[in-house]
């Protein structure tokens, strides 16, 4: 296969399909989404069989536990994809929405109309559910898309692609509106990110090395985040029962996800009260704690397994573990917690646990991350939980889209002007 020619053909198909999708009615797009959901349910066993091929290949290649967790697709994962499609179908269509209309002194009426970006290229690793999330959001927002999943999920992605194609055809839309790259050759990525004639924006979802490569080499706009170094700060005015639940959930609900807590900050005056309880729960789940000297003094007498309690190095405050490892640091107060976050955060998600309204407001106003929370787990930083139906990714950039990127993040705005024979004087 000539990869360059193959990718150019996909690009040409997508550019042509983008015009049809942009012109499609909301009803037609929703029909396609619901037909995809129905086909996923009908093909449930085929999807699981395809995924088992990928899982076995992954184990044979020695993929780590976090990667295998992302790759797995069982009944609950299929149910989530189906629910995501139905939720996106139920969302308001942003395309064509007109806002900010006002009359100018000249007599013309000026406003903005929300429009699709055009063709979205999405590059992702492992998670086969991304194929559905990306397809549904791009379709509902009026975009064509080219999806390049990881080689480790090739069987799963092709099985899902067949369901997507079935839904598009059932709604009378071009099946090339969503194209899943069929080759695992890495040159396909190099071609996809350097085709500005056919691709308007790239969304990379995966490891840091992938996102760094795409950011460096892409010739089209990129929506991305590099790391998910998320913090939870437990204030001395916190409800400690709530703090316990939040800190445990933020770290142990799932390890290999970008919205998992990687650093826990605790106000020093309550550390002796909350840390032993938290440490016992973490150790019960075999979570390794990398801690500051003050935390070590509190926990060392309690550690049943020395291998699960280590002194933190300077690099631990800048680490996205994606594993059962947690860094813990004591701080003097809210200001020191925010200073630490400002220095070490990746700008993804931060949480304060406090019953002090003034401190909560200060944290929300001054912490500069894509999602800033009060008294809630960082695991809520997710498009599905935010009511977007699904997300195409999370952006830590500050221009165009920030945080979970859903329908609105996949659109732009153009100026529209109404006149009645007006000419400029």
BAVO-438061 format. One record per residue (C-alpha): residue in three letters; x, y, z. Coordinates in pm, 1 decimal. Example, Ala and Ser with C-alpha at 12.3 -4.5 7.8 and 13.67 -1.06 7.14 Angstrom:
2
+--------+----------+----------+----------+
| residu |       px |       py |       pz |
+--------+----------+----------+----------+
|    Ala |   1230.0 |   -450.0 |    780.0 |
|    Ser |   1367.0 |   -106.0 |    714.0 |
+--------+----------+----------+----------+
END
This chain:
425
+--------+----------+----------+----------+
| residu |       px |       py |       pz |
+--------+----------+----------+----------+
|    Unk |      0.0 |      0.0 |      0.0 |
|    Unk |    124.0 |    347.2 |    -90.4 |
|    Unk |     49.1 |    526.0 |    236.8 |
|    Unk |     68.2 |    878.0 |     97.2 |
|    Unk |   -176.0 |    804.6 |   -182.8 |
|    Unk |   -406.3 |    619.9 |     55.7 |
|    Unk |   -417.8 |    909.5 |    302.0 |
|    Unk |   -471.5 |   1164.9 |     25.2 |
|    Unk |   -767.5 |    958.7 |    -93.4 |
|    Unk |   -912.2 |    957.4 |    258.5 |
|    Unk |   -859.2 |   1332.5 |    273.5 |
|    Unk |  -1034.7 |   1391.6 |    -57.5 |
|    Unk |  -1323.8 |   1169.9 |     52.9 |
|    Unk |  -1353.5 |   1357.9 |    381.0 |
|    Unk |  -1342.6 |   1701.6 |    221.1 |
|    Unk |  -1620.5 |   1603.4 |    -20.1 |
|    Unk |  -1827.4 |   1443.8 |    258.6 |
|    Unk |  -1782.9 |   1749.3 |    482.1 |
|    Unk |  -2004.2 |   1955.8 |    251.3 |
|    Unk |  -2283.9 |   1700.2 |    273.5 |
|    Unk |  -2256.7 |   1668.4 |    650.5 |
|    Unk |  -2252.8 |   2045.5 |    697.9 |
|    Unk |  -2576.1 |   2066.1 |    499.4 |
|    Unk |  -2745.4 |   1771.1 |    673.2 |
|    Unk |  -3046.0 |   1839.0 |    895.8 |
|    Unk |  -3041.2 |   1771.2 |   1267.2 |
|    Unk |  -3298.1 |   1497.0 |   1213.7 |
|    Unk |  -3080.6 |   1324.1 |    957.6 |
|    Unk |  -2773.7 |   1337.3 |   1180.9 |
|    Unk |  -2972.5 |   1208.4 |   1478.3 |
|    Unk |  -3112.1 |    926.3 |   1266.9 |
|    Unk |  -2757.5 |    818.4 |   1182.1 |
|    Unk |  -2650.0 |    830.2 |   1548.1 |
|    Unk |  -2944.2 |    621.0 |   1666.1 |
|    Unk |  -2888.9 |    371.5 |   1384.1 |
|    Unk |  -2525.0 |    337.2 |   1494.2 |
|    Unk |  -2641.2 |    269.2 |   1850.6 |
|    Unk |  -2879.0 |      1.1 |   1730.3 |
|    Unk |  -2607.9 |   -162.6 |   1521.8 |
|    Unk |  -2364.0 |   -165.3 |   1815.0 |
|    Unk |  -2622.6 |   -350.2 |   2020.5 |
|    Unk |  -2688.7 |   -598.7 |   1739.6 |
|    Unk |  -2315.3 |   -659.7 |   1687.9 |
|    Unk |  -2232.0 |   -682.2 |   2059.1 |
|    Unk |  -2078.9 |  -1030.1 |   2039.9 |
|    Unk |  -1879.9 |   -947.1 |   1727.3 |
|    Unk |  -1740.4 |   -639.7 |   1900.0 |
|    Unk |  -1632.9 |   -838.5 |   2205.4 |
|    Unk |  -1473.9 |  -1107.4 |   1989.0 |
|    Unk |  -1278.2 |   -844.9 |   1796.1 |
|    Unk |  -1168.6 |   -684.4 |   2121.6 |
|    Unk |  -1047.4 |  -1016.4 |   2258.1 |
|    Unk |   -817.4 |  -1047.4 |   1957.3 |
|    Unk |   -671.0 |   -708.8 |   2046.4 |
|    Unk |   -646.0 |   -791.3 |   2417.1 |
|    Unk |   -459.7 |  -1116.0 |   2349.5 |
|    Unk |   -224.9 |   -941.4 |   2108.3 |
|    Unk |   -168.0 |   -673.0 |   2370.8 |
|    Unk |    -82.1 |   -927.7 |   2639.1 |
|    Unk |    152.8 |  -1102.3 |   2396.1 |
|    Unk |    327.8 |   -770.1 |   2331.7 |
|    Unk |    361.5 |   -704.4 |   2703.2 |
|    Unk |    131.7 |   -401.0 |   2726.6 |
|    Unk |    112.7 |   -272.3 |   3083.3 |
|    Unk |   -198.3 |   -290.8 |   3300.2 |
|    Unk |   -299.0 |     70.8 |   3237.7 |
|    Unk |   -285.7 |     24.0 |   2861.6 |
|    Unk |   -481.0 |   -300.5 |   2875.6 |
|    Unk |   -742.7 |   -131.2 |   3092.1 |
|    Unk |   -789.7 |    135.0 |   2825.9 |
|    Unk |   -807.6 |   -129.0 |   2553.1 |
|    Unk |  -1068.9 |   -353.7 |   2714.2 |
|    Unk |  -1421.9 |   -343.5 |   2571.8 |
|    Unk |  -1689.3 |   -546.7 |   2748.4 |
|    Unk |  -2065.0 |   -518.0 |   2781.2 |
|    Unk |  -2041.4 |   -214.9 |   3008.4 |
|    Unk |  -1815.6 |    -38.9 |   2758.0 |
|    Unk |  -2054.4 |   -116.8 |   2473.0 |
|    Unk |  -2346.4 |      5.6 |   2682.1 |
|    Unk |  -2156.4 |    329.0 |   2747.7 |
|    Unk |  -2094.8 |    379.6 |   2375.2 |
|    Unk |  -2463.3 |    321.1 |   2301.0 |
|    Unk |  -2567.7 |    561.9 |   2574.5 |
|    Unk |  -2317.3 |    817.6 |   2448.5 |
|    Unk |  -2463.2 |    801.8 |   2097.4 |
|    Unk |  -2815.3 |    846.5 |   2230.2 |
|    Unk |  -2712.3 |   1137.1 |   2447.3 |
|    Unk |  -2539.4 |   1312.6 |   2158.3 |
|    Unk |  -2850.7 |   1257.9 |   1946.4 |
|    Unk |  -3049.9 |   1427.8 |   2221.3 |
|    Unk |  -2825.8 |   1732.6 |   2239.3 |
|    Unk |  -2909.6 |   2056.6 |   2066.8 |
|    Unk |  -2743.8 |   2091.7 |   1728.0 |
|    Unk |  -2502.9 |   2386.1 |   1745.4 |
|    Unk |  -2477.2 |   2429.3 |   1369.0 |
|    Unk |  -2656.8 |   2733.3 |   1235.0 |
|    Unk |  -2710.2 |   2887.3 |   1579.0 |
|    Unk |  -2711.3 |   3267.0 |   1547.1 |
|    Unk |  -2607.9 |   3487.7 |   1837.0 |
|    Unk |  -2508.5 |   3843.3 |   1927.2 |
|    Unk |  -2730.5 |   4003.2 |   1663.9 |
|    Unk |  -2740.8 |   4381.4 |   1681.4 |
|    Unk |  -2802.3 |   4679.2 |   1456.8 |
|    Unk |  -2512.2 |   4904.0 |   1369.1 |
|    Unk |  -2547.2 |   5282.9 |   1316.1 |
|    Unk |  -2520.9 |   5222.4 |    942.9 |
|    Unk |  -2842.1 |   5019.1 |    952.1 |
|    Unk |  -2687.8 |   4677.9 |    887.6 |
|    Unk |  -2758.2 |   4396.2 |   1132.1 |
|    Unk |  -2448.6 |   4201.7 |   1245.1 |
|    Unk |  -2420.6 |   3872.0 |   1430.9 |
|    Unk |  -2243.3 |   3538.0 |   1448.3 |
|    Unk |  -2339.8 |   3195.8 |   1317.8 |
|    Unk |  -2194.0 |   2872.2 |   1456.0 |
|    Unk |  -2048.6 |   2651.4 |   1181.7 |
|    Unk |  -1853.6 |   2322.6 |   1156.3 |
|    Unk |  -1473.9 |   2322.6 |   1149.1 |
|    Unk |  -1480.4 |   2103.2 |    836.4 |
|    Unk |  -1261.8 |   1791.1 |    854.0 |
|    Unk |  -1131.1 |   1672.4 |   1189.8 |
|    Unk |   -845.2 |   1423.6 |   1211.4 |
|    Unk |   -827.0 |   1228.2 |   1536.9 |
|    Unk |   -528.9 |   1018.7 |   1644.8 |
|    Unk |   -568.3 |    802.4 |   1951.4 |
|    Unk |   -425.4 |    503.1 |   2134.6 |
|    Unk |   -595.2 |    200.3 |   2287.4 |
|    Unk |   -942.8 |    311.5 |   2388.6 |
|    Unk |  -1178.1 |    177.1 |   2119.2 |
|    Unk |  -1467.4 |    378.9 |   2266.2 |
|    Unk |  -1295.7 |    690.7 |   2131.4 |
|    Unk |  -1394.6 |    574.2 |   1782.9 |
|    Unk |  -1762.2 |    612.7 |   1871.4 |
|    Unk |  -1717.3 |    927.5 |   2080.8 |
|    Unk |  -1526.7 |   1100.0 |   1802.6 |
|    Unk |  -1759.0 |    985.8 |   1525.3 |
|    Unk |  -2072.2 |   1094.0 |   1710.7 |
|    Unk |  -1946.9 |   1436.8 |   1810.6 |
|    Unk |  -1799.1 |   1514.8 |   1471.0 |
|    Unk |  -2115.3 |   1404.9 |   1293.7 |
|    Unk |  -2353.1 |   1599.4 |   1521.1 |
|    Unk |  -2137.3 |   1912.5 |   1488.9 |
|    Unk |  -2145.7 |   1883.8 |   1110.4 |
|    Unk |  -1786.0 |   1771.3 |   1055.9 |
|    Unk |  -1637.7 |   1488.8 |    855.3 |
|    Unk |  -1365.8 |   1297.2 |   1036.4 |
|    Unk |  -1068.1 |   1071.3 |    974.7 |
|    Unk |   -993.6 |    843.3 |   1269.9 |
|    Unk |   -655.5 |    681.4 |   1322.5 |
|    Unk |   -666.6 |    445.5 |   1620.0 |
|    Unk |   -369.7 |    265.3 |   1768.1 |
|    Unk |   -243.9 |    -57.0 |   1617.6 |
|    Unk |   -325.2 |   -235.5 |   1944.3 |
|    Unk |   -700.2 |   -173.7 |   1887.3 |
|    Unk |   -716.2 |   -238.9 |   1512.5 |
|    Unk |   -970.3 |   -524.2 |   1531.5 |
|    Unk |  -1197.2 |   -340.0 |   1775.7 |
|    Unk |  -1186.3 |    -20.3 |   1573.3 |
|    Unk |  -1267.5 |   -193.2 |   1245.9 |
|    Unk |  -1566.0 |   -368.4 |   1405.0 |
|    Unk |  -1692.1 |    -36.2 |   1541.9 |
|    Unk |  -1627.7 |    130.9 |   1205.2 |
|    Unk |  -1864.7 |   -117.7 |   1039.4 |
|    Unk |  -2141.2 |    -10.6 |   1281.2 |
|    Unk |  -2072.3 |    355.6 |   1209.6 |
|    Unk |  -2088.4 |    300.5 |    835.3 |
|    Unk |  -2417.3 |    113.6 |    872.6 |
|    Unk |  -2567.8 |    407.0 |   1063.6 |
|    Unk |  -2454.7 |    662.9 |    807.1 |
|    Unk |  -2595.5 |    461.7 |    519.4 |
|    Unk |  -2926.2 |    410.6 |    702.9 |
|    Unk |  -2963.8 |    788.5 |    732.5 |
|    Unk |  -2872.7 |    854.8 |    369.4 |
|    Unk |  -2543.8 |   1022.9 |    456.6 |
|    Unk |  -2210.6 |    955.3 |    282.9 |
|    Unk |  -2029.6 |    665.9 |    447.4 |
|    Unk |  -1704.3 |    858.2 |    396.1 |
|    Unk |  -1819.4 |   1115.0 |    652.2 |
|    Unk |  -1642.3 |    896.0 |    908.9 |
|    Unk |  -1337.3 |    705.7 |    789.5 |
|    Unk |  -1127.3 |    479.7 |   1010.9 |
|    Unk |   -772.0 |    439.8 |    883.3 |
|    Unk |   -722.2 |     73.9 |    801.0 |
|    Unk |   -342.3 |     60.5 |    811.3 |
|    Unk |   -130.9 |     43.4 |   1127.6 |
|    Unk |    167.6 |    195.1 |    945.0 |
|    Unk |    291.4 |    495.9 |   1144.9 |
|    Unk |    346.9 |    689.7 |    825.0 |
|    Unk |    -31.0 |    733.6 |    813.8 |
|    Unk |     -6.0 |    966.9 |   1114.3 |
|    Unk |    271.5 |   1167.8 |    950.4 |
|    Unk |     56.4 |   1215.0 |    640.6 |
|    Unk |   -264.3 |   1294.4 |    831.1 |
|    Unk |   -112.3 |   1579.5 |   1031.4 |
|    Unk |     46.2 |   1740.8 |    726.6 |
|    Unk |   -255.6 |   1762.5 |    493.6 |
|    Unk |   -392.8 |   2116.4 |    541.5 |
|    Unk |   -570.0 |   2091.7 |    205.8 |
|    Unk |   -792.8 |   1817.7 |    346.5 |
|    Unk |   -777.6 |   1840.1 |    727.5 |
|    Unk |   -873.6 |   2147.3 |    932.6 |
|    Unk |   -784.0 |   2037.9 |   1285.4 |
|    Unk |   -606.7 |   1745.3 |   1454.4 |
|    Unk |   -700.7 |   1601.9 |   1794.5 |
|    Unk |   -436.1 |   1367.6 |   1941.5 |
|    Unk |   -541.7 |   1144.4 |   2231.3 |
|    Unk |   -276.9 |    925.5 |   2385.3 |
|    Unk |     60.7 |    925.6 |   2551.7 |
|    Unk |    282.7 |   1226.6 |   2593.9 |
|    Unk |    521.3 |   1120.3 |   2317.8 |
|    Unk |    236.7 |   1100.7 |   2063.6 |
|    Unk |    101.2 |   1442.6 |   2156.2 |
|    Unk |    447.2 |   1601.2 |   2154.2 |
|    Unk |    513.7 |   1455.1 |   1810.7 |
|    Unk |    183.5 |   1574.2 |   1669.3 |
|    Unk |    225.2 |   1921.0 |   1820.7 |
|    Unk |    574.5 |   1948.9 |   1676.3 |
|    Unk |    509.9 |   1818.7 |   1325.8 |
|    Unk |    148.2 |   1912.8 |   1247.4 |
|    Unk |     78.3 |   2165.8 |    973.6 |
|    Unk |   -281.1 |   2213.1 |   1088.2 |
|    Unk |   -428.4 |   2335.8 |   1416.7 |
|    Unk |   -408.0 |   2094.3 |   1712.1 |
|    Unk |   -647.6 |   2056.1 |   2008.7 |
|    Unk |   -456.1 |   1881.0 |   2287.0 |
|    Unk |   -334.8 |   1831.6 |   2640.0 |
|    Unk |      7.0 |   1689.8 |   2721.7 |
|    Unk |    -32.9 |   1573.5 |   3081.4 |
|    Unk |   -297.1 |   1521.2 |   3344.6 |
|    Unk |   -112.4 |   1621.3 |   3660.7 |
|    Unk |   -422.3 |   1678.3 |   3872.4 |
|    Unk |   -426.1 |   1798.7 |   4233.9 |
|    Unk |   -660.2 |   1767.4 |   4529.3 |
|    Unk |   -606.1 |   2015.7 |   4812.5 |
|    Unk |   -757.6 |   1930.1 |   5153.3 |
|    Unk |   -802.6 |   2251.3 |   5346.4 |
|    Unk |   -808.8 |   2275.8 |   5727.4 |
|    Unk |  -1172.2 |   2384.7 |   5692.9 |
|    Unk |  -1264.3 |   2066.3 |   5506.7 |
|    Unk |  -1527.0 |   1813.7 |   5609.1 |
|    Unk |  -1282.1 |   1526.7 |   5659.6 |
|    Unk |  -1532.1 |   1255.2 |   5570.4 |
|    Unk |  -1595.4 |   1426.5 |   5238.6 |
|    Unk |  -1221.2 |   1480.0 |   5196.5 |
|    Unk |  -1154.2 |   1109.9 |   5253.9 |
|    Unk |  -1409.9 |   1001.0 |   4993.7 |
|    Unk |  -1293.6 |   1255.6 |   4736.0 |
|    Unk |   -922.0 |   1184.4 |   4775.5 |
|    Unk |   -977.2 |    809.0 |   4758.4 |
|    Unk |  -1203.2 |    827.6 |   4454.0 |
|    Unk |   -982.5 |   1076.0 |   4268.5 |
|    Unk |   -687.8 |    837.6 |   4287.1 |
|    Unk |   -828.9 |    485.8 |   4289.1 |
|    Unk |  -1147.8 |    497.7 |   4080.0 |
|    Unk |   -929.2 |    439.6 |   3772.8 |
|    Unk |   -554.9 |    478.0 |   3748.5 |
|    Unk |   -482.0 |    502.7 |   3377.5 |
|    Unk |   -687.5 |    815.1 |   3303.0 |
|    Unk |   -586.7 |   1178.1 |   3264.0 |
|    Unk |   -830.9 |   1306.5 |   3528.8 |
|    Unk |   -697.7 |   1087.0 |   3809.8 |
|    Unk |   -534.4 |   1272.3 |   4099.3 |
|    Unk |   -154.9 |   1250.1 |   4090.7 |
|    Unk |    -67.1 |   1483.4 |   4382.3 |
|    Unk |   -250.4 |   1525.2 |   4711.8 |
|    Unk |   -191.6 |   1849.9 |   4903.2 |
|    Unk |   -294.0 |   1858.6 |   5269.4 |
|    Unk |   -300.2 |   2154.7 |   5506.8 |
|    Unk |    -45.3 |   2068.1 |   5774.3 |
|    Unk |   -266.5 |   2126.7 |   6081.1 |
|    Unk |   -508.6 |   1846.0 |   5986.6 |
|    Unk |   -254.4 |   1607.8 |   5836.2 |
|    Unk |   -217.8 |   1390.5 |   6146.2 |
|    Unk |   -593.6 |   1341.2 |   6152.5 |
|    Unk |   -667.0 |   1264.6 |   5786.7 |
|    Unk |   -346.7 |   1111.0 |   5647.2 |
|    Unk |   -335.3 |    786.0 |   5850.7 |
|    Unk |   -690.6 |    708.6 |   5748.8 |
|    Unk |   -621.0 |    783.6 |   5383.1 |
|    Unk |   -291.3 |    596.8 |   5382.2 |
|    Unk |   -456.8 |    283.1 |   5520.4 |
|    Unk |   -716.0 |    297.0 |   5241.0 |
|    Unk |   -450.7 |    356.0 |   4974.4 |
|    Unk |   -229.9 |     75.1 |   5101.4 |
|    Unk |   -529.8 |   -157.6 |   5107.5 |
|    Unk |   -548.1 |    -93.5 |   4733.6 |
|    Unk |   -168.5 |   -130.1 |   4693.6 |
|    Unk |   -113.6 |    236.0 |   4611.2 |
|    Unk |    247.4 |    347.0 |   4651.4 |
|    Unk |    283.7 |    679.3 |   4833.1 |
|    Unk |    570.8 |    916.7 |   4752.4 |
|    Unk |    568.7 |   1174.3 |   5027.3 |
|    Unk |    732.8 |   1486.9 |   5165.1 |
|    Unk |    938.8 |   1467.6 |   5486.6 |
|    Unk |    652.0 |   1591.3 |   5706.5 |
|    Unk |    417.8 |   1327.4 |   5565.9 |
|    Unk |    687.1 |   1063.7 |   5612.6 |
|    Unk |    711.8 |   1148.6 |   5981.4 |
|    Unk |    337.5 |   1089.6 |   6021.2 |
|    Unk |    308.0 |    773.1 |   5813.9 |
|    Unk |    636.2 |    587.8 |   5866.3 |
|    Unk |    529.1 |    435.6 |   6202.4 |
|    Unk |    211.2 |    308.1 |   6036.7 |
|    Unk |    351.6 |    161.6 |   5715.7 |
|    Unk |    297.2 |   -211.5 |   5699.8 |
|    Unk |    489.4 |   -240.8 |   5372.4 |
|    Unk |    795.3 |    -16.4 |   5334.3 |
|    Unk |    776.5 |    -60.7 |   4957.6 |
|    Unk |    450.4 |    138.3 |   4956.9 |
|    Unk |    594.1 |    441.6 |   5137.9 |
|    Unk |    882.1 |    627.0 |   4974.5 |
|    Unk |   1037.2 |    970.6 |   5006.7 |
|    Unk |    929.8 |   1193.2 |   4718.5 |
|    Unk |   1191.5 |   1330.4 |   4482.1 |
|    Unk |   1165.2 |   1671.2 |   4317.0 |
|    Unk |   1049.4 |   1503.8 |   3996.3 |
|    Unk |    750.9 |   1339.0 |   4165.5 |
|    Unk |    563.8 |   1670.7 |   4179.3 |
|    Unk |    575.0 |   1685.4 |   3797.3 |
|    Unk |    482.2 |   1324.8 |   3725.6 |
|    Unk |    168.9 |   1186.1 |   3561.0 |
|    Unk |    184.7 |    831.6 |   3695.1 |
|    Unk |   -125.9 |    677.3 |   3534.4 |
|    Unk |    -66.1 |    402.7 |   3790.7 |
|    Unk |   -131.0 |    321.3 |   4160.2 |
|    Unk |    123.9 |    580.3 |   4272.0 |
|    Unk |     43.4 |    904.6 |   4453.8 |
|    Unk |    256.5 |   1200.4 |   4560.1 |
|    Unk |    161.0 |   1368.1 |   4889.9 |
|    Unk |    279.4 |   1704.5 |   5021.2 |
|    Unk |    184.6 |   1910.2 |   5326.1 |
|    Unk |    130.4 |   2283.8 |   5282.4 |
|    Unk |     94.0 |   2571.4 |   5525.3 |
|    Unk |   -222.4 |   2719.6 |   5379.5 |
|    Unk |   -433.5 |   2782.9 |   5070.6 |
|    Unk |   -179.7 |   3022.0 |   4919.9 |
|    Unk |    100.6 |   2768.3 |   4940.6 |
|    Unk |   -127.2 |   2505.5 |   4786.8 |
|    Unk |   -207.5 |   2737.8 |   4495.5 |
|    Unk |    161.3 |   2823.7 |   4455.8 |
|    Unk |    243.8 |   2453.2 |   4429.8 |
|    Unk |    -32.1 |   2399.5 |   4174.9 |
|    Unk |     83.2 |   2699.4 |   3970.0 |
|    Unk |    435.1 |   2557.5 |   3957.8 |
|    Unk |    360.7 |   2189.9 |   3896.0 |
|    Unk |     13.5 |   2154.9 |   3743.0 |
|    Unk |    -36.3 |   2064.7 |   3377.3 |
|    Unk |   -346.6 |   2285.1 |   3371.2 |
|    Unk |   -590.4 |   1993.7 |   3355.8 |
|    Unk |   -799.1 |   1966.1 |   3675.7 |
|    Unk |   -763.8 |   2078.0 |   4038.7 |
|    Unk |   -996.6 |   2040.6 |   4338.7 |
|    Unk |  -1022.9 |   2210.4 |   4677.1 |
|    Unk |  -1200.6 |   2036.2 |   4963.8 |
|    Unk |  -1318.5 |   2304.7 |   5206.6 |
|    Unk |  -1630.7 |   2429.5 |   5379.4 |
|    Unk |  -1496.2 |   2784.7 |   5380.6 |
|    Unk |  -1684.8 |   2973.7 |   5107.6 |
|    Unk |  -1425.6 |   3249.1 |   5080.8 |
|    Unk |  -1138.2 |   3004.6 |   5030.7 |
|    Unk |  -1337.2 |   2809.0 |   4775.3 |
|    Unk |  -1406.0 |   3125.7 |   4578.3 |
|    Unk |  -1038.8 |   3224.7 |   4593.9 |
|    Unk |   -933.0 |   2881.6 |   4467.6 |
|    Unk |  -1187.2 |   2883.2 |   4184.4 |
|    Unk |  -1086.5 |   3233.8 |   4076.5 |
|    Unk |   -708.9 |   3206.6 |   4101.9 |
|    Unk |   -622.8 |   2850.1 |   3998.4 |
|    Unk |   -561.9 |   2856.0 |   3623.1 |
|    Unk |   -661.4 |   2511.4 |   3493.8 |
|    Unk |   -913.7 |   2386.6 |   3240.2 |
|    Unk |  -1134.7 |   2248.1 |   3519.6 |
|    Unk |  -1132.3 |   2384.3 |   3875.7 |
|    Unk |  -1357.6 |   2216.2 |   4131.2 |
|    Unk |  -1477.0 |   2247.1 |   4487.8 |
|    Unk |  -1565.5 |   1945.6 |   4703.1 |
|    Unk |  -1575.3 |   1702.4 |   4410.0 |
|    Unk |  -1345.5 |   1435.7 |   4269.3 |
|    Unk |  -1120.9 |   1522.2 |   3975.4 |
|    Unk |  -1272.8 |   1218.3 |   3803.2 |
|    Unk |  -1569.5 |   1437.8 |   3709.4 |
|    Unk |  -1353.0 |   1624.1 |   3454.7 |
|    Unk |  -1512.3 |   1442.0 |   3165.8 |
|    Unk |  -1736.5 |   1536.0 |   2877.2 |
|    Unk |  -1999.1 |   1275.4 |   2966.5 |
|    Unk |  -2017.0 |   1400.5 |   3327.0 |
|    Unk |  -2032.3 |   1763.3 |   3208.2 |
|    Unk |  -2339.2 |   1688.5 |   2998.8 |
|    Unk |  -2163.1 |   1698.2 |   2662.5 |
|    Unk |  -2283.3 |   1346.0 |   2580.7 |
|    Unk |  -1928.2 |   1246.1 |   2504.8 |
|    Unk |  -1599.8 |   1422.1 |   2452.2 |
|    Unk |  -1348.7 |   1424.4 |   2173.1 |
|    Unk |  -1067.7 |   1505.9 |   2411.6 |
|    Unk |   -959.0 |   1749.0 |   2679.6 |
|    Unk |   -775.7 |   2066.9 |   2590.9 |
|    Unk |   -543.1 |   2255.7 |   2822.9 |
|    Unk |   -489.4 |   2525.7 |   2561.0 |
|    Unk |   -651.0 |   2863.2 |   2620.5 |
|    Unk |   -755.5 |   2947.9 |   2265.4 |
|    Unk |  -1067.1 |   2811.7 |   2090.7 |
|    Unk |  -1146.1 |   2516.9 |   2318.5 |
|    Unk |  -1053.6 |   2448.4 |   2682.0 |
|    Unk |  -1138.9 |   2152.6 |   2903.9 |
|    Unk |  -1356.9 |   1866.7 |   2772.8 |
|    Unk |  -1422.9 |   1930.8 |   2404.2 |
|    Unk |  -1776.2 |   1850.1 |   2293.5 |
|    Unk |  -2002.2 |   1978.1 |   2019.4 |
|    Unk |  -1935.1 |   2348.2 |   2061.8 |
|    Unk |  -1559.5 |   2289.9 |   2069.5 |
|    Unk |  -1585.8 |   2128.2 |   1726.2 |
|    Unk |  -1744.3 |   2435.7 |   1574.8 |
|    Unk |  -1634.2 |   2787.8 |   1497.5 |
|    Unk |  -1822.1 |   3107.8 |   1433.1 |
|    Unk |  -1850.1 |   3325.7 |   1128.2 |
|    Unk |  -1981.2 |   3679.8 |   1107.0 |
|    Unk |  -2311.1 |   3726.0 |    926.8 |
|    Unk |  -2450.2 |   4057.1 |    807.3 |
|    Unk |  -2806.5 |   4146.8 |    704.9 |
|    Unk |  -2869.3 |   4450.7 |    490.3 |
|    Unk |  -3134.0 |   4584.3 |    258.0 |
|    Unk |  -2940.3 |   4747.5 |    -21.1 |
|    Unk |  -2702.2 |   4912.5 |    224.2 |
|    Unk |  -2381.7 |   5065.8 |     91.4 |
|    Unk |  -2095.8 |   5206.4 |    291.3 |
|    Unk |  -2077.0 |   5585.9 |    292.9 |
+--------+----------+----------+----------+
END
